[in-house]
Amino acid sequence: MTEPGDVPPEVLDQLRPICLGLPETYEEPAWVGTRWRIRKRTFAHVLTVDPDRQAVHARAAEVDEPACLLVFRSPPDEIAGLLGGGHPFYKPDWGPNVMGMVLNADTDWEEVGELLTESYRMLAPKRLAALVGPPAPPLD
């Protein structure tokens, strides 16, 4: 495992209020980067990939230089729409409902909040998913 410092602090500052604002979630270091979980299910994972070290992620995101990536779950009926918009979205091969997004200066944090809230709803117990209202507002 690596320290969460491999993800830019400003990215973590945007993601934390979104992810930790959802019922019974927690943050922990992942094999690389940081992940947020509901119970033992990961609904968001952010990492900075170096194509030389995390080649599978880099190929999936079609990046050839270090990039900050967010991996989350998405309902199958929304995946085509996300992919239809092209960059920053990509579809990793490790699950039918797994999606990825390249995070950069142009990231729409309100959209990220909506996507991660939906990812949480997919993995949370129904009782907790029913408690979720609109996503936390992004930081300015």
Salt bridges, closest charged atoms under 4 A:
GLU24 OE1 - ARG39 NH2 3.33
GLU24 OE2 - ARG127 NH2 3.58
GLU27 OE1 - ARG16 NE 2.82
GLU28 OE2 - ARG35 NH2 2.61
GLU28 OE2 - ARG37 NH1 3.20
GLU118 OE1 - ARG121 NH1 3.44
